[in-house]
Each structure stands twice: as structure tokens, then as C-alpha cells.
Amino acid sequence: MENILVQQDIAQKRIVNILFYGHVGCGQEMIEEQLRCEREQRTTAGHDQILFETETKQIISQGQVSFTHDIERRDYDDSTAADVVIFVIIAIPQAFKYDCEHGLFEKHVMLIKTVGIPYVVVLINKMDNPNVNWNQAIYEDIKDKFSYVLKKCGFKPGEDTVFMPCSGMSGPFIKENREEQLVPWYTGPTFIEYLDSLPSFNRRSIDGPLRMPIVERYKEMGVIVMGNN
């Protein structure tokens, strides 16, 4: 009977598919580990799909897309399965400066805009690094520069995009605000709270609109357009 009640409780919760974007070593694995500890009732929903729960949502992680100079077909395929994309940005200024100078952010932001991702979360991670030490000026500088990229690609920071400082290693602002005295300048939600507040998603309705980026076309008898739905 207990198992039946648990299954009914899970079935009533809305599903949100999330996808992490970031460098290898950005701390995405540590963040997911913090999330997996959120509830004892958790399971693995397939390869790379880590399922955890908030009060009202089932969250399925579709894994991570690594920042590269050339976007691969798999990056596109992975992104189409997501409702929310989470950029995990390393707070260390030198690392962030390198990514800005090489245009890695803009390529991937444009990709997720193209496939129709409605919400973006930017986790500025490793804020507890000794070279950062929860410095508000560093956080605001990264936020301003990344906001410029988001606006350039059609997103609206503050409406469909939210920024959060965090530490995947120790957990502040992932599940709860444990650094209120150290970080009085951040008054926004934690990552868990934000995911829990998201509306229901129904982007895959068969009666809804179709978005299909065109990748090729040829003419034989009429024009045949080729793409991916």
C-alpha cells in the first residue's frame, strides 16, 4: 500500500526536464549530487537522466552539454528534450574571461533560443573559491556580461532568465540559503525553490505549433525542405 501511495504522489507532480550547459569541471556533477540528496525517494530514469523531486515537481536531468567551439548534432538533440537550460558558469574571473573572448557563450545561447527553450537559469558556481569568496562585484560583473549575451540572442533577463550564486561543493543556494550572513546581497530564490515555482510545460502537444530549423533543401519536382522537428 505504501508503494502505491508513493507512486500516486509522484504521478501527480509535474515533470520538468532540465539540461546543464558548462565546461567539464564546472561543477555540474556536484550540483546534481546536492539535488539527489534532496529526497530519499529518487530513482534513475535511464542513462544520464537523474530524477529528483521538489514539493510540486518531478525534475529529470537530461545530462550536460559541454562548451565547445563547434556545436555538434548531439547538442541540438539534447537541447530539444529540455524545458529549462541551466548554464553553470565558473565564478573565477580568468575562466569567465576566456569564455567571453572566444564566443563560447553566444553560440550555445543562440542554440537553445533556436530550439525554443523558454527558461534559462544561470548558476554562477564556485563562489566559495578563495579567489572569489562570495564577492558581489565579481558576481555582478559576470551577471552583466552574460545578460548582454542573453539579450543579444533574444532572451529577457529578469523575465525568462534568472541568475544565482552557488557552491556545488558545499551546497549554498542549491537547496537552501545557508550563507545569509556571508551573502546578504543576494535575496533571490534558491535553485530548488525556482524549479519548484516554474509553471507546467506542455511544449510537446501534437496540436501545438511546430518549430523546425531548416538544414538543407533541394529541388526535384517542387522544393523539398529537410530539417529536424
Secondary structure, 3 states (H helix, E strand, C coil): CHHHHHHHHHHCCEEEEEEEEECCCCCHHHHHHHHHCCCCCCEECCCCCEEEECCCEEEEEEEEEECCCCCCHHHHHHHHCCCEEEEEEECCHHHHHHHHHCCHHHHHHHHHHHCCCCEEEEEEECCCCCCCCCCHHHHHHHHHHHHHHHHHCCCCECCCEEEEECCCCCCECCCECCCCCCCCCCCCCCHHHHHHHCCCCCCCCCCCCCCCCEEEEEECCCEEEEECC
